[in-house]
């Protein structure tokens, strides 16, 4: 199972890198074509916007995995280990529930877009496709926060020492 997660993590990181390069190259070509030749492609702006959404959600999943998401750790410096685990478990649980709600409503939106057969203006792809990363990766992030919640609950129950950087498991 650990091999599978390692493979998924590698795919995520490679995807982010290649997607950023692709967006940068396409945007650069668009600028060159527009200013040197007076030619502009409508699909570049739209495609770049959808890729940015995808990159953002994949990146948020990586941040959740590594524990590099935004958090307030100042209080943790002054409380005992057991309370640190409790506070981290509580914060991760709130994040899990919030993302589960976002995931639920995003799938409702995706289903509506699929049912109405809406398409994007320039690319003319089904409109639900650009919304898929929101549904998929909010679920992935919610699962990652839930895993972190369970680790901190275990740390709280067994009164395990809390280590700085513990989130990067």
Phi, psi and omega in degrees: 000322180297324178297320179298314179296321178297318179296315179298317179299318179296316179299316178301312183293320177295319179301313180303312181299309181293322180294319178296318178296316180301312180298318180296316181294313181296318179295321178295315177298320179300315180296316179299314180297320182291314186273331180270325186242355179071021181249132177231142178255121181297325186291340183295313180298314181295314179297320179295321179296316180291324176294323178297322177297313179299313180299319180299314183287323175295317178298321177296325176295320178295318178297319178296321179296318184272354182074024181258017175286163181296130175205161179255108183255002184301320182294326184297338180291339189246009181241157179293163183308314184299318179291326175301312179298318180298312181296319178294319178298318180296314179298317180291326177294317177299318178297319179300311182296316180300313180291327176296321178293314177300317179299313180303309183289331177292323177291328174297315179297317179299317180297319179296315180297322178294317181295320182278354178055038177289148178235158179286151186298311186266313183283338181056037173262158178305133186296336180291337182297313177296340179274344182303318179302328180295312180294315183291309188279338171292327175294316180299315181294319178300318178297318179296320177293324178295319177299316178295322176301313182294325177296319180285329174296317177299316178298323179292313183296316184267005180051049180282153177293143177264127180251140173299142181079010182296337182293340187277035179273000000 
